[in-house]
Amino acid sequence: MDNLRNPQSVDNDVISFSTEKHQPSEVLLATARLKTRDRNGCEHHIRALLDQGSQASFITEATTLLLGLKRSPVNGWVSGLGPGETRIKYMVSLHVESRQNPANSIQVDAYVLKSFSWSLPSSNLKSSDHLEIGDSFLADPDYAIPSKIDILLGAEAYSEILIEGMIKHPKDNLIAQNTIFGWIITGRISRDTNTKYKRVVNMHLKIREENLLKQFWELETELNNIFQKKLTNEEIKCENFFQSTATRDNDGRYVVRLPVKKEKPECEEGQFRELASKRFYSTEKKLLENPKHYEEYQEVMKEYLSLNHMKLIESNEEKADSTTVYLSHHAVVKEDKDTTKARIVFDATQKGVNNVSLNDSLIKGRKLQQDLKHLLMRWRCGKIAIVKMYLQVRVHDDDTKYQRILLWRPDPNQPIQHYKVLTLTFGTAFASYFAVKCLHQIAKDEIYKYPMAVEREDFYVDDLMTTCKTEKEFKLMYNEMNNLLHGSGFQLQKWSSNSENFLKYASEESISSDQTIKIKANDTLKVLGITWNRTEDDFEFEINLQNTNDEITKRKILSEIARLYDPMGWIAPVIVKSKIYIQKLWQANLDWDDTLPENLLSECLNFKTDLVNPKKVKIPRWMKLTDNSHRELHAFADASKSAYAAVIYLRTVDTEGNVHASLVTAKTKVAPIEKEVSIPRLELCGEVLAAKLLYEVCQVLDISINNTFAWTDSTVVLAWLRDLPYRWTTFVSNRVSEIINIVDYERWSHVTTDFNPADCALRGLQPSELLDHELWWKDPQWLHSRELECNKTEFNTHEEEKPMKTCVAIKETKDKFLWTKFHHYQKH
């Protein structure tokens, strides 16, 4: 059973269910009659199937229409065990409650299916097999009578409804379990002799790996995530839990409780000790094959002990506690790290014997961590760059039993020992949320004491990346940040900067205050996965592809393409070439381990050989921004039959009139291939991409929308944007409305293809061509002029014009005959 991902990210899954076999008996599945309400508040009763073997919930189309539920678009596939697939397009959210006690209720997110093709049970059941449960309230009083299913509740909902209480049939073939909805009946039973079929219902999600490639070129996968989303009930619950349970100890360190879904979490029954034991021996054996890696691993574990991040368990009573959760761990060794090369990764997703992991039992908070791209954008705004790392938040003593490390020993010849982790463990579902939430709380608590440090919002997990304008500012910021975090129990590890004066000051302050803070003075270091040369103050690309003599297969090629890490889109013209190549691999219909045909192999080898050139690419970190400089954002969009792209540049003019232009970010999408889309429509998709990207950068860099400009070389799209959306076909009308709601038509201008840098990103460039490409790196030369001239020519088009239907009404009147106008026929 594969893990179900977040509903917004379920793009290419197969949901398999239902098969039939001849059997002399039937397995009765748990059903319940539930109350729910439609959007007008009217009460309805629906029948639910409770399936703990399903990791998703499903609802029929008819029930969705009956309740008038709001649908959210998703993209997935439903298939049976035989051939054929049905697409799912929507999911809904609804509230269901007990018929007996409305207070017993849950919120359900369910995928919409046309119908369930079965009734449960498949025939009337014999009363001789029924359980005797007295006057207890049944969740489904008609469980023995065949009836249709309106909704299927998966394992996530199943875990929320179970409560204490179970009754077994004397023959051990039938059981009753107590739930918040009443007693449910399950098990093997006899059936009427006239019935010879048994229907097994099992629904689950399975990722179709081949279809994951298609998300590179599906038009509708570009989610509109630029606006704030409403909190879910679980996210609100996590917010309230933190506020009510987080405390500070005598040293000022934050102490948090684990946000479990239930008072007695199911993970306590997982029996993780044996599983963690096997993983430890496997990890140790693998590390011993490389003495250097084993030594790095041991150093990290010893550091955990010395820093009081974990503690030896000496009590036999604690060791014997069967409700504890042991987290398996392994070491990740990165040779490019100049300090600690090994990192310990804890696995909180490992399932116990009851198929429940620690993460399954925890509430996951909302995403507080800002986007990595946004942090990098802001980090390019100040002249003096500073990087600092720190650790960590303390976990309450009562909850450390859920963070046990089984079997670590400093030497393979020594007996294994039990440890518990005392600090917040990254890998658990709530860790990222709580870590950032603690920082927010520190800012709230200390805002008057350390105002400069508190206003910094430049944290990414446990890294601070910020900038200062002057030496006076960085000294004040350094002192306030040190005092703020040190007083909150956060351990400072190292500082680095492009300013030698700052490093000298930090080193002197560290010695005088008797703190052991490392000053990183090396030329280069990794910052959020990107190499930063602090001496030259620029970003450098580092592509490490494996040189092996192994057979080149589709699996190996995709693995190497995934190494092209470019979150900002700075080498988008190279990345888009790899996306187009992925599209060709998909079209070739190859299996994952098939050898590439000659034409694809040759293209792959040439591209791989040329990839050494991006290593020479250097992007200045500082974008020449000062307090007094005038700043503008310029978005460029373009499309071809292969791809569409958007590029954003920052244009600054200083007080002396000097103009600087910097590449901020870019994004590309390859064009669909299963259904041909016209070039003007792809151009329009490029404009949608540019508008969203422009709005995003405006918010991050705090630039007014009035100081933005958008450029395209498509006269058709400019004509579409100029007129009212209802004039155009649905495809065009929807996207025109979306663009205009973000960027007014007055902000759009025409640019010729030769001066459109987005053309580079959509057509793709070889790595060697990108290195000195003037248009891409230095943007159009006219952008460096002090005065900009915008081409505001008004364009017209009839393409994609919606046919106008004219309704003509004709009123028929009858004229009176001429002689009826006279009283008589005598001639006057």
N, C-alpha and C positions, 0 to 999 in steps of 0.2 A: 504494500500500500504506500503510494507516494504522498509526500506532504502537500497539502493544499496551500497554494500561495495566496497572497492578498488579492481580493476580487478585482482590483484595478489592473493587476498584472497577469490575470489568467487569460492568456491570449491564444495559446495553441495546445489545449489539453484535450484528451479523449476521455469521455466518461462512459465506462462500460457497465452494462447491467443486463440482467434477466436471461435465463435459459430454461429449458424444459427437459425433464427426464421421466421415464416410467419408473414409479416406485410404489410399493405397497403401503407406505405410510407417508405422513407429511410433517414437516417441521413448521410449527406455528411460530410466526414472527410477531413481535410486540407491536400492538396498535393502541391508539388512544383517540378518544373524542375530545376535541379542544374547542374553546371559545376564542373568537377573534372578532374584530370590528372592521367595518369598511371605512372609507374616508369620510363618510357622513355620520359615523358613530353608531350605525346600526349593527346589532349583534348577529353573528353567524356561527354555526357549528361546523367544524371540518374534521375529517378523519386523517390521522397521521400514522405513518409507519416509522417506528423508532429503530434505526439501524446503526449499531455501534461499529459496524464494519465499513461504514461510508465516511469519508472525510469531507463530504459536502452535503448540503441540504438542497432539496429540489421541490418545486411547486408546479402544479399544472397550470396551463394557460387559462383554463376555465375558472379556476379559483382566483387567479390574478385579476381577471376581468370582473368577477363577482365582487371582489373587495376593492376594486379601483386602485390597486397599488401602483405607486410611482416606479417606473422601470429605469435602471441604470444600464447603459450598454456594456457588454463584454463580448469576447470573441472566443468561442470554443466549439468542440465537437462531441456529440454523443454517439456511441456505437454499441451494438450488442456484441455477443461473442462471435456471431457470424458476420458476413459481409454487410456493408452499408453503413452510412453515417448520417446523423442529423445535426445540424448546426444549432448551437445555442447563442442567442444574441443579447439576452437580458438577465439581470438579476434584480431581486426585490428585497425589501426589508419589511418585516411584519412582527406584530406583538401577539403572542398566543398565551392563553391562561387556562387554569384549571376550571372545570365546570362546577366544582365544589367550592373552591376558595379562590377568588380573583386575585388575591395577593400573591399566589403561586403562579408566576409568569416568567417568560423569557423572551428575549428579542432574537429573531432568526433572520439571517441573510440567506436567501435561497435562489438557486438558478431556475429559470423558467423553462419547463419542457411542455411540449404540446399536450401530452397526456401520459399516464402510466398504463401500459397495455395489459394490466392484470388486476384481478380482484383478490382480496385476501380475507379469509382463507379461500382456497380454490373450490372447496365444497363444504357442506354442512358437517360439523364435527359431532362425534358421538359423545353423549353426556357422561359415559362411564369413565372417560379419561380426564374429566374436569377436576380441578383442584377444589378442595373444600376450604374456603377462606372466610366463611361466616358472613357477617354483615359488612365486611370491609368494602370500601368504595372502589369500584373498578374503573380504571381509566377508560376502558372500552367495554361497556356492558354487553355489546353485541359482537364480541371478539370471535365467537364461534360461527357467525353467519357471514357468508361471502358478501363483500361490499367494496366499492371503489375506494382508492386512496387519493386524497387531495394534496398531501404534502409528505415528503420524506425528511425526517430529521436525522442528520448525520451524527458522527461521534462527538463533535464539539457541543452540540445541543444535548446529546445523550448524557454527557458527563455533568451537565448542569442540573438535570432533573432527578437523578438518582438520589434517594435518601435511605436511611437505615431501615432494613426489614427485608427478609426473604423467606419464602416457604417452599419446601420441596415436596413433590409428589412421592408417595410411598414407593413407587416403582422407579424413582429417580429419572423419569423421562420427561417431567414437566416441572417448571418452577414459576413462582410468582415473585415479582420484585416490586418494592414500594417506590413510588416516584412522587414528585410534587403534583402530578396529574391524577394520582390514584395508583392502584395495583395493576401491573401489566403482566400478561401471561405469555410464556414462551416455552418451547421444547418440542419433543417428538411425540406425536399422537397418532391414533388410528384414524382412518377415514371411512366414509361410506364405501361399500364394496363396489358400487357402480362407478366409482371414480378411480381412474388408474394413472392420473398424472400428478406429478409433483413439480411445483415451480419454485426454483431457487432464485431469490432476489438478492443481488449484491451489487452495490453501486460504488464506484471508486473513480478517482482521477488518475490518469496516467499521462505524463508529458510525452507528446509526440516530438521527438528530438528533430526529426527532419523538417517539421513545420516551423520550428523555432527560427530557422534561417529566413523564413518568409517575412518576419517582422521588419527586416531591413528595408523592404520595399512596399509594404502595405500603407496606403495613403492615410488611413484613419488611426494609425498607431501613434500619431503625434498628439499626446494628451495635452489638454489645456490645463496646465498646473500652475498658472501664473497668479491665480487668485486663491485666497485663503479658503481652506475647507472647514466644514463644520465638524466639531468633535463628535466621535462616536460615544456610545454609552460606556464602553470599556475604557476609553481614553479619559472620560470625565471621572470614572471610578478611580483610575490610577492617579489623577491629579489630586483628588480628595484624600486618597490613601497617603500620598507623600506629605501633604500638608498636616495630616493628623498624626503621623507616626515619626517623621524625621526630627531628630534632636541633635544637640551638640554636646560633646563630652567636655571634661575639664580642660582639655588642651585646645578646645575650639573646633575639633574635627567633627564633621558631620557623620551621624550614625543613622543608618536607614534599615527599615524592615523589608523583607522580601514580600512583594505584593501577590500573595497566593490567592487563587480564585475561591478556594474553600478553606474553612478553618482546619480541616484535616485533608490536605492535598493528596491526590491519587498517587503522586510520585513516591509517596512514602511506602507504597506496596510494590515498588519496582524491583527490589532486590538487586541493586546496582553493583554491589561489592564484587561479585564474580565477574561481571562484565568489565569493570574497571581493572580488575586483576589481569585478565587476558590482554587488555589493551596495553597495560604497563609493560608486561614481559615482552610483547611484540615491539613496543617503542624502544625499550632498552636494548634488545637484541639488534635492532636496526642501527641504533646510534653507536653501538660498540664496534660496528664494522668500520666506522670512521672515528678514530680516537680524538681527532680535533673537534668534531661535532659533539662527541660525548662530553668532552671537557667543557665546551661552551654551555651545554645543557646543564651540567652540574653547577657551573658558576651562577647561572640564572636562578636555579632552585635554592642555592645557598644564599643568594642575595635576597630572595623572598623571605628566608628565615631571618636574616640579619636586619632587614627593614621591618620586620614584624608584620609582613603581609600574610604569612601562614604560621601555624603553630602545631607542634607535636602533640598528639593525643596520647596521654599516658594512662588515663583512667580506663580500666577494663570494662567498667559499666558503660562508658561512652562508646567503646569499641563494639560492645555487644548490642547496641541499640539498632534494632532491625528497621527503624523508620528513617534512617539517614540516607542521604543521596550521595553517592560517590561519583565525582565527575572524572571521566576519562580525560587524559591530556596527551598531547604530543608536542614535539619541538619543531619549530620552523626555523631553519638556519638560512640567513641571508649574508652572503659573503661580501656584499657591497656596504655593509654597515661597518663603521669604523670603531664603534663602541661595542655594545653587546650585540653579537651577531645572531644569537639564538633568541627566539621568542616562544613563550609557552602559550599554547592554545587549548582552552578548556572546552569540552564538548557537552553543552547543556541540552543538545537536541537528541542525544542518544536515548533510545527507547528502552524502558525496563521490561521485565518479563510480562507485565500487564499492558504493554504497548503504549505506555505513557512516559514522556520525558519530563525533566524538570521544567523546561520551557512551556510544555503543554499545561502545566499547573500554575503558571504565572501570568499575571495581567501585563499586557504590553502597552506601554505608554505611547503617547503621540510622538511624532517626529519633532524634536526640538533642535536637533543638530542642523545647523545651516548647511546649505549646499556647498560642496567643495569648490565648485566654480566661483561662487559668490565670494568666498573668502579669498581666493586667489586674485579676483578682480580688485577687491579693496586693498589687498596687500601691494598692489602696483601703484597705489595713489601717492604714497609718501616717499620722501627722499631717503630717509634712514630706515632700513629694514631690520627687524628684530625677530628672532625665533627663540622660544623657550618651551621646555617640556616639563611636565609634572605628573605626579601620582598622589593619592587616590582616595576614595570614600570608604569609610568603615561600615561593615555589616553588623547588625545587632547580634549579640552573643547567642540569643535564642534561635537565630536563623542560620548560624554557621553549620548546623548539622546538614543543611542542604548543599553545602559547598565543601564536602570532604574530598581530599586527594588520597586515594589509597595507594599504598605501596611505592613510596619513594625511598631510596637509600643512596647515600653518598658514594657507595662502593658496591659492585656486584657481589662481592663476597660477604657483605653484611646482611643481616636479616632485614626484611622489609618492614616499614613502619607506616603508621596512619597519621595523616595531617589534616587540618582543616584550614581553609582560606578565610582570612579575617576581613579582607577588603572586597570592594565591589568587583565582581568577576565579569570581564567583557566576554561575551558569548552567551550570557543569559539574556532573556527576552527584554528585560526592563533596564539593563545596565546603561545603555546609551542615554535613555531618557533621564534616569536618576542622576547620572554624572553631570549632564548639562543643567538639570534642574537645581542641583546643589550650587552650581556656579551662579545661576539666577538668584538663588536665595542669598548667597554671599553678597551679591550686588545690592540686594534689597536691604540686607542687614547693615552693610557698611557704607552706604551711599554717601553719608555726610563725613565720614572719617577719611575715605580714600576716593574722592570724586573722580580724579583722572583715571585711576585704575578701573573703577566701576563702569565707566562709560565705554570701555573697550569691549566690543562684541566680536573679537577676532579669534575665538577659540574653536578648535576642531578636535573633538574628543578630549585628548589630554595634551594638545599642542596649542601654544599661543603664537599667532603670526600677526604682528602689528607694525605700524610705522610711526615715525616721529619727524617733525620738521626741523627742529633745532636741537643743539646739545643740551640746552637748559630743559627742554621738554623731555628728552630721553632720560636725563638724570632723575627728574621728578617721577616719571612713569616707572622707572626701574625700582626706585625706593618704595613707591606706593604698592606696586604689584607684588614685590617681595614680601612686604609686611602684610598685605591683604591675604595672600595665599598661605604664607607661613603661619599666620595666626589662625587659619582655618584648618590646619593640619595637612595641607598639601605639601608634598615633598618636592622641592625644586631640584631639577637634575642638571640641565645645561642651558647655556645661552649662546647665541651666535648672532652676528650682525655684519653688514657690509661696512660698518664704521669701526675703524681701529680705535678711535677715541672712546667709543662706547664699550668695546671689549676690555680696554685698559681700565676704564672706570669700574666695570662690573667685577673684574678680577681683583682690583684693590678693595672694593667694598666687601667682596666675599672673604678676603683674608682678615679684614678689620672686624667683621662681624662673626668670625669663626664659623662660617658656613662652608660646607664642602660642595660648592657648586662648580660644575665643570664648564670651562670656557672653550667652546669649539672654534678653533682658529684655522681649521683646514679650509682649503680653497672651495671645495664643493661639498654639498650635503643634499640629501633627499628631503624635499619639502612636499608633503602630501603626494608622494610618488613621483614628483618631478624634480629633476636635478637643478639645483641652484648654485651658480658660481658666485660666491659672496664677494670675491675680489673684483671681478668685472661687473658684478651686479646684473647678471643676465641668466636666463633659463637656457639649459642645454638639453638636447634629446639624447637619450641613451637607449639603444635598441640592441638587446642581446638575444640573437637567434641561435638556436643550437645547430652546430655543424656535426651532423652524424651521417653515417653511410646507410642508415635505415631506408627502407622503401618509402617513397613519398606517397601518402594516401590522403584521402579527404580529411580524415580525422587529424592527421599530423599538420596539414596545411591550416586548418581552422584553429588549431592550438597555437600555431605561430602567429597568425593574424591577430589573435587575441592579445598578444604581447605588445601590440602597437597601442600604447597608452597615451591618449591625447584628449584629456577631458575638456580642454578649452577650444579645440578645433584649430589649433595653430598650424598643424600640418594636414588640414582637411583635404587638400588636393591629392595627397598621397593616400590618406585613409579611404577616400571615395573610390580610388582604384581597387583597393582591397575589397570593398563592399560589392563593387561590380563583379569582381572575380568570384566572390561567394555566390552571387547570382548565377554565374556560369556553371559553377559546381552543382548547384541545385538543378539547373536545367539538364545537366548531363545524366541525372538520375543514378548517381553512383551510390553504392553502399559505403558505410563509413570506413571500411578497411580495404576498399578497392584501389588498385593502382590507377594513377591518373593517365588519361589518354595523352598522346604525344603533344597535341596542340596546347592543352592545359598545363602539361608538365613544363614545356618550353617557356610559356608565359610566366609560370611560377618561378622558375629558376632565374630568369632575367630580372624579375621584380625583387627577388630575394638578394641577388648580387648587388643591386643598386641601392639597397636599404642602408648601406654604410654611410651614405651621404647625409641623411638627417642628423647624424651625430655631429655634423659641422654646423647645424642650424643653431643660431643664437637669437633669443628674443629678449630685448631689454626689459628688465623688471619695472623700472620707474617710467611712467607715462608722461613725465614732465608736468605734472599737476601741482599747482601752488594755490594758495588762498586767493590770490588776486587774478588768476588766469581765467579767461573766458573759455568755457567748455561746451562742446557740441558732440552729439552722437550721430553717425551716418550709417544707415543700413542699406546694404545692397542685396538685391535678389535676382536670381536668374534660373533658367531651366533649359534642359535639352531632353532628347528622347531617352537618355540614360539616367539622368538624375536631376535634382533641383537643390538649390543651396541658398543660404543667407549668411552674410558677413557683416560684422559690426566694427566700425573704426571710431576711435575717440580723437577729435580735433581740438587742440588747445591753442589759445593765443595769449601770450604773456603780456605784461605791461609795456614791454618795449616793441610789441608788434610782431615778435617772432612766432611763427606757426609750426606746430608739431602735430603729427598724425601717428597714431599707434593702433595696431591690430589688437582688438579686445578679445573677440571670440567669433567662432564660425560653426555652422552646423550644416550637414548634408544628409539627403535621403535619396536612395536610388529609386528609379521609377518602377512602377508595377510592370510585370511581364505577362501575367496570365490574362489580363484584360487591358487592351491598349488604351492609353489616355492621350488625348490630343496635347500638343505642345502648349497652346494657350492655357489649358486647364492645369498643366504642370507648372507653368509660369505663375498661375494664381496660387497654387499650393506653395510655391517658393515665397510669394508675398505674405501668405499667412505665417509661414515660418519666420520670415524677417520681422513681421509686426510683433509676434510673441517674443522673439529674441530681443528686439529693441526695447519693449516694455520691461522685460526682465532686467536688462542692463541699466535702464533708467532708475529702477527701484534700488538696485545694488549700489550704484555710484551716486545716487541722490542728485540726478540731473533732471531738470524740468522737461516735461514732454514738449514744451514750447521751444526747446533748444535741440530738437531732433529733426532729422531729415531722412527721407526714404527714397531710394532710387531703383528704377527698373528700366530695362531696355525693351519691355513689351508694351507696345502702343495699344494692343487689344485690352490688356489688363487695366491700363490707365483709363481707357474708355469705360470699362466696366465699373471702376471705382468712382468715376465722375457722375454716373447716373444712379438713380434709385434702385435698390436691390430687386424690387418686385418685377422690374422689367426683364430680368434674366431668368434662365432656367434654374431649377432647384439647386443643382450642384454649384453653379456660379453665385446664385443669390445668397446661399448660406455663408459662403466664404467671403463674399464682399461685405456682408453684414459684420462678420467676425473681424475683418481687417479694419473697417471704418470705426468700429467700437473701440479699437485700441489706438489707431493712428488716423487722424483726420485726412481727408483727401488732399487738403491744402498742403500737407507735408510731403506729398509724393511728387516726384519729378522724373523726367526722362533722361537717361544716360545711354550713350551708344555702347554697343557690345565691347568695342575695343578698349573702353575705359571703365568697364564693369568688372571689379575684382572677383565677384561671385562667379563669373564665367570660368575662372581658374578652378574653383572648388567643384563645380559640377562636371566639367570635362575631365578633370583629373590630370595630374602631372607626375612624371617619373621623379623619384627622389632627387636625382641629379639636376633635373630641370627646376625644381622648387628652390634649390639652394640660393640662386641669385636672381630669382624672378622679381623684377622691379614692381610690377603691378600688384603682386600679392603682398610683398613686405612693405613697400613704400607707398602703396595705394595710388590712385590717380594723382598726377602732378598738380592738377588744378585744385585739388583739395588743400594744397599748401599755399594757395593764394590768399591774400588778406581779405579780399572781397570775393564772395561766391556768387556765381550766376546760375540760377536754376531755370531749366527749360520748362516753362509752364504752358506749352502748347496744348490746346484742348483737342483730344482725339475722339473719333467717333467709330462705332462698329455696329454691325447687325449680327455678329456671330453670337450664338447662344441666346439670341433674343427670343423671349417667350412669345408664342403666337397670341395675338390679341383677338379676342372674340367680340364681335360687335353684334349687339342685339338691336334690331330695328322693329319698331312697332308701327303698324299702319292702321289708321282709323278710317273706316269706310263710312261715308255719309251719303245719303240719298237726297238728291235735289228734287224739289217739288216741280211738277210740270208747270209750264208757263201759264196755261189757262186757269190754273188754280189761284192765280194772283188777282183775278178780276171777279166782280160780283155778278156780272152778266156778260153776255156776248155781244151786246149792242155796240156798235161803233160810235164812239164819242166824237 
